[in-house]
């Protein structure tokens, strides 16, 4: 697991602008920060995003994590693919650690499974709070056939 930065004043503002103020250009800035935190990655690595609840995508008009992941893939010259589908609309903001892990059990389903067989996946998200989303998504990808799943986030809450 790699982390671009801590979730503090400037990074909070960037996340807020992307998620709530429709500032899609923030995704590129976040991807640059993430890219700088990553080591060399083989060109066979497949970049994917933790899916956002479809209700949030409809509300925003885009999946913020997907924008970040696609920008990161472009920066690194890697392939981007949607490999997960989110089941349900559970919102995690304000949930306790225990609630987050419980809410996410079985939340993800694999997509494009042919891409996952023996693949190395780089799973991207904006903020790491408890790690519940990352853990559940990685478990789903491994179960669907991925050989290695690595995670990276723009910022981590301390």
C-alpha positions in Angstrom: 0.0 0.0 0.0 1.3 3.4 -1.0 0.1 6.8 0.2 0.6 10.1 -1.6 0.1 12.4 1.3 -1.6 12.9 4.7 -5.2 14.0 4.8 -4.5 17.6 6.0 -5.6 21.1 5.0 -4.4 21.3 1.4 -5.1 17.6 0.6 -8.5 17.9 2.3 -9.4 20.9 0.2 -8.3 19.1 -3.0 -10.5 16.1 -2.2 -13.4 18.3 -1.3 -13.1 20.2 -4.6 -13.1 17.0 -6.6 -15.9 15.3 -4.8 -18.2 18.2 -3.9 -17.4 21.1 -6.1 -17.1 19.4 -9.5 -13.4 20.4 -9.9 -12.5 17.4 -12.1 -9.0 18.9 -12.8 -8.1 18.1 -9.2 -7.9 14.4 -10.3 -4.8 15.1 -12.3 -3.1 16.9 -9.4 -4.0 14.0 -7.1 -2.7 11.5 -9.7 0.6 13.3 -9.9 1.0 13.2 -6.1 0.2 9.5 -6.2 2.6 8.8 -9.1 5.5 10.4 -7.1 4.8 8.1 -4.2 4.9 4.9 -6.4 8.0 2.9 -7.3 8.6 1.7 -10.8 5.7 -0.4 -12.0 5.9 -3.0 -14.8 3.9 -2.0 -17.9 1.7 -5.1 -17.5 0.1 -3.6 -14.3 -3.6 -2.9 -14.7 -4.8 0.3 -12.9 -8.3 0.2 -11.5 -10.4 2.3 -9.2 -12.5 1.4 -6.1 -16.0 2.0 -7.5 -18.1 4.8 -6.1 -21.8 4.2 -5.2 -23.9 4.8 -8.4 -26.0 7.3 -6.5 -22.9 9.4 -5.9 -21.8 9.1 -9.5 -25.3 10.3 -10.7 -25.1 13.2 -8.2 -21.6 14.3 -9.3 -21.8 13.3 -12.9 -18.6 11.2 -12.6 -16.7 8.6 -10.5 -14.0 10.6 -8.7 -11.8 7.6 -8.0 -12.0 6.5 -11.6 -10.9 10.0 -12.8 -7.8 9.8 -10.5 -7.0 6.2 -11.6 -7.3 7.0 -15.3 -5.0 10.1 -14.9 -2.5 7.9 -13.0 -2.6 5.3 -15.7 -2.0 8.0 -18.3 0.9 9.5 -16.3 2.5 6.1 -15.8 1.8 4.7 -19.3 -0.3 1.8 -17.9 -3.5 0.2 -18.9 -6.7 1.3 -17.1 -9.7 -1.0 -16.8 -12.9 -1.1 -14.7 -12.5 -4.4 -12.8 -15.1 -3.9 -10.0 -18.8 -3.2 -9.7 -20.2 -1.8 -6.4 -23.3 -3.5 -5.1 -25.4 -1.1 -3.0 -25.4 2.5 -2.0 -24.0 2.5 1.5 -22.3 5.7 2.4 -19.3 5.4 4.7 -18.9 9.0 5.8 -19.5 9.2 9.6 -19.4 5.4 10.0 -17.3 3.8 12.7 -14.4 1.4 11.8 -16.5 -1.6 12.8 -19.5 -0.3 10.8 -17.3 0.3 7.7 -16.0 -3.2 7.7 -19.5 -4.7 8.2 -21.1 -2.5 5.5 -18.5 -3.5 2.9 -18.7 -7.3 3.3 -19.6 -8.6 -0.2 -20.0 -5.0 -1.6 -17.9 -5.6 -4.7 -18.3 -7.9 -7.7 -15.6 -8.5 -10.4 -16.0 -7.0 -13.9 -14.0 -7.9 -17.0 -12.7 -11.0 -15.2 -10.6 -12.1 -18.2 -8.3 -9.1 -17.4 -7.9 -10.3 -13.8 -6.5 -13.8 -14.5 -2.9 -13.9 -13.1 -2.8 -10.0 -13.3 -1.1 -7.5 -11.2 -3.6 -4.9 -10.2 -3.0 -1.4 -8.8 -6.2 -0.4 -6.9 -6.7 3.4 -6.6 -8.8 5.5 -4.2 -8.8 9.0 -3.0 -8.7 8.7 0.9 -7.8 5.9 3.2 -9.7 6.0 6.5 -9.9 2.5 7.9 -8.8 0.5 4.8 -12.2 -1.3 4.7 -12.9 -0.4 1.0 -9.4 -1.2 -0.1 -9.3 -4.5 1.8 -12.7 -5.7 0.5 -11.9 -4.6 -3.1 -8.5 -6.4 -3.0 -10.1 -9.6 -1.6 -12.7 -9.5 -4.5 -10.0 -9.0 -7.1 -7.8 -11.8 -5.7 -10.8 -14.2 -5.5 -11.6 -13.4 -9.2 -8.1 -14.4 -10.3 -5.7 -11.5 -9.8 -2.2 -12.7 -8.8 -1.2 -9.5 -7.0 -3.2 -6.6 -5.8 -1.5 -3.4 -4.6 -3.3 -0.4 -3.3 -2.5 3.3 -3.5 -4.4 6.3 -2.2 -4.0 10.0 -2.6 -4.3 10.7 1.2 -4.5 8.9 4.5 -6.4 10.0 7.5 -4.3 9.8 10.7 
